[in-house]
């Protein structure tokens, strides 16, 4: 390997930027190729903002209980490491905010349901408290995960991209016509009339990762699960101090400095079920909102293995860092760190093996 290997990263969302961050820290030369007009405008753009290792269990998994447990413990371990790296990076970028209420809440329909969920979390080694508070949980029964945190993922993407550029990373945006080509030595990337060659190529393209690999004859086991997000101007009323997750709908309400966001759901065809659910959970807040400032929809890259794919493929010089599902923000920094160690140090972690 060259003293300063050149690494080409496909995708400039949370995962691609974090991968570039850790590779640059280790002295590699990095080029990021992004099909959109800027960083973090795909799946990373309008998420729930929660950095929540507590939610490392996959939403849907068809394997055995043993496989599900292995996927969870691998993801949870990486999530905890990632959370601490993210806290340091947020501080370095001037984005970290010390919260009076640092964690996240998850709402349940009954006290019995909350107690049952608390027992399951406890069996996984995740501590939570059952609470019911007029302000914090809007009067609903909830589990409080004190060790979770939250922050604006898109602002982080913007700040990290600027930092990477200053540190020497090359960015190529609007590259929607880029095509991967396979040869005896691995892969190259063609864009317009230019052929990009690199020591290593990393696919961090979120829900498009499977499509990209399919052009090379690789079938990545990944689903695209649509979610929705609606932003409103922050109302001048008393609001919860931390994000609220809804156990039933896989959705959340997050309060930012200047806006409020409702995001999530799975298997829905429109934003209406998301808003309907939060009219049920938070009628006073919803009644006080002005018209939405933004309605957004995106795809989550959900690995069928119940944990992300991080590591080498069967093609020389081609690597993958994708399939993070609802845990992308939480796992981003840890995933970037792990892949950098794999590429530059030869580290192996079979827990995240790429399945094609």
C-alpha positions in Angstrom: 0.0 0.0 0.0 1.1 3.5 -0.7 2.2 5.7 2.2 -0.8 8.0 1.5 -3.4 5.8 -0.3 -6.1 7.6 -2.3 -9.6 6.5 -1.3 -12.7 7.3 -3.3 -16.0 7.5 -1.4 -19.4 7.2 -3.1 -21.8 9.2 -1.0 -21.5 12.4 1.1 -24.1 11.7 3.7 -23.5 11.0 7.4 -21.7 7.7 6.7 -19.6 8.9 3.7 -18.5 12.1 5.5 -17.7 10.2 8.7 -15.7 7.6 6.7 -13.8 10.4 5.0 -13.2 12.1 8.4 -11.4 9.1 9.9 -9.5 8.3 6.8 -8.2 11.8 6.6 -7.2 11.7 10.2 -5.0 8.7 9.3 -3.3 10.5 6.4 -5.2 9.1 3.5 -6.2 11.2 0.5 -9.9 11.3 0.0 -12.3 12.2 -2.8 -16.1 12.1 -2.2 -18.5 11.6 -5.1 -22.1 12.7 -4.4 -25.1 12.6 -6.8 -26.8 15.5 -5.1 -25.9 19.2 -5.0 -24.3 19.1 -1.5 -23.6 17.0 1.6 -26.2 15.3 3.7 -29.1 15.8 1.3 -30.3 12.2 1.1 -31.3 10.0 4.0 -29.3 12.1 6.4 -31.2 15.3 5.6 -34.3 15.4 7.8 -34.0 12.6 10.3 -35.3 12.5 13.9 -32.0 13.9 15.2 -31.7 11.3 17.9 -28.3 9.6 18.7 -29.8 6.6 20.5 -27.8 3.5 21.1 -30.9 2.3 23.1 -32.7 1.7 19.9 -30.2 -0.7 18.3 -32.6 -3.6 18.0 -33.6 -4.0 14.3 -37.2 -3.0 13.6 -37.8 -6.1 11.4 -35.7 -9.3 11.3 -36.6 -12.6 9.8 -33.7 -14.6 11.2 -33.4 -16.7 14.3 -33.4 -15.2 17.8 -29.7 -16.1 18.1 -29.0 -14.1 14.9 -31.2 -11.2 16.1 -29.3 -11.1 19.3 -25.9 -11.2 17.6 -26.9 -8.4 15.3 -28.2 -6.3 18.2 -25.1 -6.7 20.4 -22.8 -5.8 17.5 -24.9 -2.8 16.6 -25.2 -1.6 20.2 -21.5 -1.9 20.9 -20.7 0.1 17.8 -23.4 2.6 18.7 -22.0 3.3 22.1 -18.5 3.9 20.7 -20.0 6.0 18.0 -21.9 8.2 20.4 -18.7 9.2 22.3 -16.9 9.9 19.0 -19.9 12.0 17.8 -19.9 14.0 21.1 -16.2 14.9 20.6 -16.8 15.8 16.9 -19.9 18.0 17.7 -17.8 19.8 20.3 -14.9 20.3 17.9 -17.3 21.7 15.3 -19.0 24.0 17.7 -22.3 22.2 17.5 -22.5 20.4 20.9 -25.2 21.6 23.3 -25.4 20.6 26.9 -29.0 19.7 27.6 -30.9 20.0 30.8 -32.7 16.8 29.8 -30.0 15.0 27.7 -31.8 11.8 26.7 -34.8 10.7 24.7 -38.3 9.5 25.6 -40.3 6.6 24.1 -44.1 6.7 24.4 -46.3 3.7 25.1 -50.1 3.2 25.1 -50.3 1.8 28.7 -48.2 1.4 31.8 -48.3 -2.4 31.3 -46.8 -2.0 27.8 -44.1 0.4 29.1 -43.1 -2.0 31.9 -43.0 -4.9 29.5 -40.7 -2.9 27.1 -38.5 -1.8 30.1 -38.0 -5.5 31.0 -36.8 -6.3 27.5 -34.5 -3.3 27.4 -33.1 -4.4 30.8 -32.4 -7.9 29.5 -30.4 -6.2 26.7 -28.4 -4.3 29.3 -30.1 -1.0 28.5 -31.3 1.0 31.4 -34.5 3.1 31.3 -36.9 4.8 33.7 -40.7 4.7 33.4 -42.0 8.3 33.6 -45.3 10.1 33.0 -45.0 13.9 33.0 -47.3 16.6 31.7 -44.6 18.5 30.0 -41.8 16.0 29.2 -44.1 13.2 27.9 -47.3 15.1 27.2 -49.0 13.1 29.9 -48.2 9.8 28.2 -46.5 6.8 29.8 -42.9 6.7 28.5 -39.5 5.1 29.0 -36.7 7.6 29.5 -33.3 6.7 28.1 -30.9 9.1 29.9 -27.8 7.9 28.1 -29.1 8.8 24.6 -28.5 12.3 23.1 -29.6 14.3 20.1 -28.4 16.9 17.6 -29.1 18.3 14.2 -27.7 15.8 11.7 -27.9 18.0 8.6 -26.1 20.9 10.3 -23.5 18.4 11.4 -23.1 17.2 7.7 -22.6 20.8 6.5 -20.1 21.6 9.2 -18.2 18.3 8.8 -18.0 18.8 5.0 -16.6 22.3 5.4 -14.0 20.9 7.9 -13.1 18.0 5.5 -12.6 20.4 2.6 -10.3 22.6 4.7 -8.3 19.5 5.6 -7.8 18.5 2.0 -10.8 16.4 1.0 -12.0 16.7 -2.6 -15.8 16.9 -3.2 -17.5 16.3 -6.5 -21.2 17.0 -6.4 -24.1 16.5 -9.0 -22.4 13.3 -10.1 -25.6 11.5 -10.9 -24.1 10.1 -14.1 -21.1 8.4 -12.4 -20.7 4.8 -13.3 -18.6 2.1 -11.6 -16.4 -0.2 -13.8 -14.9 -3.5 -12.9 -11.5 -4.8 -14.0 -8.9 -7.3 -12.9 -7.5 -4.9 -10.3 -10.9 -4.0 -8.8 -13.1 -1.0 -9.7 -12.8 2.4 -11.2 -15.4 5.2 -11.5 -16.3 7.0 -14.7 -17.8 10.4 -14.7 -18.3 12.2 -18.0 -15.0 11.7 -19.8 -12.9 11.2 -16.7 -11.9 7.9 -15.2 -11.2 8.0 -11.4 -8.7 5.4 -10.2 -8.1 4.9 -6.5 -6.3 2.5 -4.1 -9.7 1.8 -2.5 -13.3 2.6 -3.3 -16.0 2.8 -0.6 -19.7 2.7 -1.3 -21.5 4.8 1.3 -24.6 5.6 -0.8 -27.3 4.7 1.6 -30.4 3.3 -0.2 -28.6 3.5 -3.6 -25.8 1.3 -2.4 -27.5 -1.9 -3.6 -28.2 -0.4 -7.0 -24.6 0.7 -7.4 -23.2 -2.8 -6.4 -25.7 -4.5 -8.7 -24.0 -2.9 -11.7 -20.9 -4.8 -10.7 -22.7 -8.1 -10.3 -23.0 -7.9 -6.5 -26.4 -8.4 -4.8 -26.4 -6.6 -1.5 -29.2 -7.8 0.8 -30.8 -4.4 1.7 -34.3 -3.0 1.8 -35.4 0.6 1.1 -37.8 1.7 3.8 -39.5 5.0 3.1 -40.0 7.5 5.9 -41.4 11.0 6.1 -40.6 14.3 7.8 -42.5 17.5 8.3 -41.0 20.7 9.7 -42.9 23.5 11.3 -41.9 26.9 12.7 -41.4 26.4 16.4 -44.5 27.5 18.2 -44.5 29.9 21.2 -45.9 27.4 23.7 -44.4 25.1 26.3 -42.7 22.2 24.6 -41.1 18.9 25.7 -37.4 19.3 26.6 -36.2 16.2 24.7 -37.3 14.2 21.6 -40.3 11.9 21.9 -40.4 8.6 20.1 -43.7 6.7 19.5 -43.4 3.0 19.9 -46.4 2.2 17.8 -45.6 4.2 14.6 -41.8 4.3 14.6 -42.0 8.1 14.5 -40.8 11.0 16.6 -41.2 14.6 17.5 -38.1 16.7 17.9 -37.8 20.3 19.1 -35.0 22.3 17.5 -34.0 25.9 18.2 -36.2 27.4 15.5 -38.4 24.6 14.4 -40.3 21.4 15.4 -40.1 18.2 13.4 -42.3 15.2 13.1 -40.5 12.3 11.4 -40.5 8.6 10.8 -43.2 5.9 10.1 -42.6 2.8 7.9 -44.7 1.2 5.3 -46.8 4.3 4.7 -47.5 5.9 1.3 -48.0 9.5 2.4 -47.2 11.9 5.3 -50.9 11.8 6.5 -50.5 8.8 9.0 -47.5 10.6 10.6 -49.4 13.8 11.2 -52.6 11.9 12.2 -50.6 10.0 14.8 -49.1 13.1 16.4 -52.5 14.9 16.4 -53.5 12.0 18.6 -50.4 12.2 20.8 -49.9 16.0 20.9 -53.2 17.7 20.0 -52.4 21.0 21.8 -49.0 21.3 20.1 -50.4 20.4 16.7 -53.3 22.8 17.0 -50.8 25.7 17.6 -48.7 25.1 14.5 -48.6 27.3 11.4 -48.5 25.7 8.0 -45.6 23.4 7.4 -42.4 24.9 6.2 -41.1 21.7 4.6 -42.5 18.2 3.8 -39.8 15.7 3.0 -39.6 12.0 2.2 -36.6 9.7 2.0 -35.5 6.1 2.0 -33.7 4.3 4.9 -31.2 1.6 3.8 -32.2 -1.3 6.0 -29.9 -4.3 6.0 -31.6 -7.7 6.0 -28.9 -8.9 8.4 -30.3 -6.6 11.2 -27.0 -4.7 11.4 -25.0 -2.5 9.0 -22.6 -3.9 6.3 -19.1 -2.5 7.0 -16.1 -4.1 5.3 -14.6 -5.5 2.1 -16.5 -7.1 -0.8 -15.4 -10.0 -3.0 -14.0 -7.4 -5.5 -10.4 -6.2 -4.8 -10.3 -2.6 -3.5 -14.1 -2.3 -3.1 -15.5 -1.7 0.3 -19.0 -1.1 1.7 -20.3 1.1 4.6 -24.1 1.0 4.4 -27.4 -0.6 5.7 -27.7 1.4 8.9 -31.4 1.7 8.7 -32.9 3.9 11.5 -29.5 4.1 13.2 -27.5 6.1 10.6 -27.0 9.2 12.7 -26.1 7.1 15.8 -23.7 4.8 14.0 -22.1 7.2 11.6 -18.9 8.2 13.4 -18.2 4.7 14.7 -18.8 3.2 11.3 -16.4 5.6 9.7 -13.8 4.8 12.4 -14.2 1.1 12.0 -13.9 1.1 8.2 -10.8 3.4 8.3 -9.1 0.8 10.6 -10.1 -2.0 8.3 -8.7 -0.3 5.2 -5.5 1.2 6.8 -4.7 -1.3 9.5 -6.1 -4.6 8.1 -8.5 -4.9 11.0 -11.2 -7.5 10.6 -14.7 -7.4 12.3 -16.8 -10.3 11.0 -19.8 -9.0 13.0 -20.4 -6.5 10.1 -19.4 -8.7 7.2 -20.8 -7.7 3.8 -23.3 -10.2 2.6 -23.8 -10.4 -1.2 
